[in-house]
Amino acid sequence: MLLFFSSVCFAGGGIFMKLSEGVSRLLPTLAFLALFVIGAVVLAVAMRRGELGVMYIAVLGLEAALTLVFSVAFFHESFSVTRILAVVLILVGVALLRGA
């Protein structure tokens, strides 16, 4: 659960990073910084009970999948078969790492 929450924070931070327009808008900039800090703190707490390599990569994989969904939902970016396949490959890699 902590890994998922951390991933949501990082992916949500990405939304605000884009909305900050290159760190030129104050509120989106503060939002993405706050979400990244919260995500990092939650990940650090989660790492007390797991391996660094597995936990960190799991968060990155979940973040990649969430970011794809968020980019399509909020910014109407393309949702191609290639992008879906890329995220599936990332998630399969995460699942293999967790099982190793």
C-alpha angles and dihedrals in degrees: 000000000000091000091052093048091048090050091050090052093051094045091045088049088056090058091054091043089060091045090051088070095221095329090301097119116068105211098046089045092053090045095053092045091050093048092048091050092047091048092050093048092049090048091050090053091048091051091066086077102038149037119283096229095049098041096045094047091046090056091047091050094049090045090053092053093046092046091054091052093045093047091054094043099045105025101027091234119168120286103200131170088246092057092047091050091049092053091045089053090050092050092047088052091051091049090050091050092050091051094048 
